[in-house]
């Protein structure tokens, strides 16, 4: 008679740790066993985000009555549209020059866009007109070069 016949056999399974717990195999195995599996996605994970979250998000979170972001005014949209047409550009051309999506230009011109001072500044430089401040609609002064 051998030892196998007389002694009970105990098999120890190793505990999974770290990355092994996150593998698809480990998750499926846990589901088959009936263990609660919690999955969560990182906010903005894996995306190459160029713009950081602005203060508008925190402002919206603090709102209690009316949950709406502030949008650009229609007169700003008309200024952008007039300046763009005066230069003979399409919305897509302007978007390419300011390194934004065409949808952002469309939203700004329609008065639906959320104001971003960086984007407005880029549009001002490309169109050559003031879009902010008291001198709205006037042409920007020509840039002076300091190089010799």
C-alpha positions in Angstrom: 0.0 0.0 0.0 1.3 3.5 -0.9 1.2 6.8 1.0 -1.5 8.0 -1.4 -4.0 5.5 -0.3 -3.7 6.3 3.4 -3.2 10.1 3.7 -5.6 12.8 2.6 -4.3 14.9 -0.3 -4.4 18.7 0.1 -3.8 20.9 -2.9 -2.8 24.5 -2.2 -3.7 27.1 -4.8 -1.6 30.2 -4.9 -3.3 33.5 -4.3 -3.2 35.8 -7.2 -1.7 39.3 -6.7 -1.2 42.5 -8.6 -1.6 42.4 -12.4 -2.8 38.7 -12.3 -5.9 39.8 -10.5 -6.8 42.2 -13.3 -6.3 39.8 -16.1 -9.4 38.7 -18.1 -8.8 35.1 -17.1 -8.8 36.0 -13.4 -11.9 38.1 -13.7 -13.8 35.3 -15.6 -12.7 32.8 -13.0 -13.9 35.0 -10.2 -17.3 35.4 -11.9 -17.7 31.6 -12.3 -17.0 31.2 -8.6 -19.7 33.8 -7.8 -17.2 36.3 -6.3 -18.3 40.0 -6.6 -16.2 41.6 -9.3 -15.9 45.4 -9.4 -14.8 47.1 -12.5 -14.1 50.8 -13.0 -12.8 52.9 -15.8 -10.4 55.7 -15.2 -11.7 59.1 -16.1 -10.0 60.1 -19.3 -7.7 57.1 -19.1 -5.9 56.1 -22.3 -6.8 59.3 -24.1 -4.4 61.9 -25.2 -6.1 65.0 -23.8 -4.7 68.3 -25.0 -6.9 70.5 -22.8 -7.1 70.3 -19.1 -10.3 70.6 -17.1 -11.2 74.2 -16.7 -12.8 75.9 -13.7 -16.2 75.6 -15.5 -16.5 72.0 -14.4 -16.2 73.0 -10.7 -18.5 75.9 -11.2 -21.1 73.6 -12.7 -20.7 71.2 -9.8 -21.4 74.1 -7.3 -24.6 75.1 -9.1 -27.8 74.2 -7.4 -30.6 75.9 -9.3 -29.7 75.9 -13.0 -27.3 73.3 -14.2 -25.9 74.9 -17.4 -22.5 76.0 -18.5 -22.0 79.6 -19.6 -21.9 79.8 -23.4 -20.4 82.4 -25.7 -22.6 85.3 -26.8 -24.2 85.4 -30.2 -22.4 88.7 -31.0 -19.1 86.9 -30.5 -20.2 84.2 -32.9 -21.2 86.8 -35.5 -17.8 88.5 -35.1 -16.0 85.2 -35.7 -18.2 84.4 -38.7 -17.7 87.9 -40.2 -14.0 87.8 -39.7 -13.7 84.3 -41.1 -15.8 85.2 -44.2 -13.8 88.4 -44.7 -10.6 86.2 -44.9 -12.4 83.8 -47.3 -12.0 80.9 -44.9 -14.4 78.0 -44.2 -15.1 76.8 -40.7 -12.8 73.8 -41.3 -10.0 76.1 -42.5 -10.2 78.2 -39.4 -10.4 75.2 -37.2 -7.2 73.8 -38.9 -5.4 77.1 -38.4 -6.3 77.3 -34.7 -5.6 73.5 -34.2 -9.1 72.7 -33.0 -12.0 70.6 -34.3 -14.4 72.2 -36.9 -17.3 71.4 -34.4 -15.8 73.9 -31.9 -15.8 76.7 -34.5 -19.4 75.8 -35.4 -20.4 75.9 -31.7 -18.8 79.3 -31.2 -20.5 80.8 -34.2 -23.9 79.4 -33.2 -23.4 80.7 -29.6 -23.4 77.2 -28.1 -19.7 76.9 -27.3 -18.3 77.0 -23.8 -15.9 80.0 -23.7 -12.2 79.0 -23.5 -9.9 82.0 -23.5 -7.1 80.0 -25.1 -9.2 79.1 -28.1 -10.6 82.7 -28.4 -7.1 84.0 -28.3 -6.0 81.7 -31.1 -9.1 82.7 -33.2 -8.2 86.4 -32.6 -4.7 86.0 -33.9 -5.7 84.0 -37.0 -8.6 86.4 -37.9 -6.7 89.6 -36.9 -9.6 91.1 -35.0 -10.3 91.7 -31.3 -13.0 89.3 -29.9 -12.6 90.3 -26.2 -12.6 93.6 -24.2 -13.9 97.1 -25.0 -12.5 97.2 -28.6 -14.4 94.2 -29.8 -14.5 93.9 -33.6 -11.6 96.2 -34.2 -8.5 94.9 -36.0 -5.5 93.8 -34.0 -2.4 95.8 -34.4 0.2 94.3 -36.6 2.8 92.3 -34.6 6.1 94.0 -34.3 9.1 91.9 -34.9 12.0 92.2 -32.5 14.4 90.0 -34.4 17.4 91.6 -36.2 
